[in-house]
Amino acid sequence: VQLQASGGGSVQAGGSLRVSCAVSGRIFSIVDIGWYRQAPGKQREFVATITTGGNTNYADSVKGRFTISRDSAKNTVYLQMNSLKPEDTAVYYCGANALNGGRWSKYWGQGTQVTVSS
């Protein structure tokens, strides 16, 4: 499984950005795809995830502001980020959990920087 993140950038507080994660490889093995972020000096944290069944889950800090979605035809997962705050500044990574022959694997894409200025 290969993940390619894109779409980060800089925006003022209150603005919006959308990041994308293009997925390729053994897509059939994927159970869920999510977005995670890592701010300078902090550990990587969960942001949102979407399962192959379409179920979504969000961190409390982004509920009501961020929306995760997918386009199955394009094998792409999106994270629409609205009402951005300076504390949302981080490198955003997409990650996938896959199940192959009873073994779980975690795959990561490269990060994309999101910077929110006050």
N, C-alpha and C positions, 0 to 999 in steps of 0.2 A: 504494500500500500504506500502510495506517495501522496503527499499533501503539499499544495503550493498556495501560500497565503499572499494576499495582495490587498491594496486599497487603503492602507493607512495614510496618515497625513497630519496636518496641523489645522486646528480650528479654535475659535474662541468659545469660551464657556457659553452654554446654551445652544450651541450649534449641533450639527449632525454629521456623521460619517458612516459609510458602510464598508466593511471589510469582507473579503471573499476568500473561500478556501476551495480550490479545485482539487478533486480527488481522482486518482487513477490507480491502476493495478488491480489487486484482488478485492474489488469493491464488494463482491458478494459476501465476503467474510466479515464485513463491518457491522457492528452492533449499534454503535452510536458515534457521533462526531460532535465535538464541542470546541468552545473557545475558552482559552485561559489567558491570563495576563501576568506580567511580571514588571513591577515598578522598580526603579533603582533602589538597591539595598533591601529589597523585600523578596519573599519567596513567591514562586509562581502560584497563582490562585485561580480557582474555578470561576468562570463567568456564566456560561450557558451551555446546554447540550441539547441535541435532538437525536432521537432514536430512529431506526429504520421504519418504525411504525408511526413516526410523526409526533411522538410525545416529547414535550419540551420541559426543561427545568432551568431555573435561573438562580443566580446568587441573589441574596436579599438586596445587596447594594445596587443592583441594576434592574430589579423588577420594576416594570412600568415604564422604563426608559429604553431598554434594549429588547430587540426581537431577533430570535434566531429562526432561520427558515432554510429551505432547501429547494433546489431545482433539480429533480432527478434526471431530467433529460440532458442537463448540462453537467451532471455529477459535481455540483457545486453547492456549498453551504455558505450562507450569508449571515452576517451579524449587523443588523441595522442599529445604530447607536444614536439616540436622540437625547436632547437636554443634557449634553455632555458637561461634565464638571472637571475642574483641574485634577481632582483625585482619580479620574479615569485615565490619566496619562500613564502609559505603560507600553511595553512591547506585547503585542497580542499574538498568541500562537493558536493554531488549530491542532487538535489532537483527535485521534480515532482509536476506539477500542475494537479489536477484531477477535473473532473466535475461529480457530482453525484446528480441526481434529481434536477438539476438547481443550486446546491450549489457548489462553488469552495472550494477546499481544497489544502493545500500545505504540502507536505511531505518532510522530510529531512533524509538523511542517516548520519551515523557517519562520521567524517572527516578522511582524510588520509593526512599525512604530506609529503610535497614536499619541499626539501631543495636544493637550487642551490648555489654552492660556486664559488667564483671568482678566 
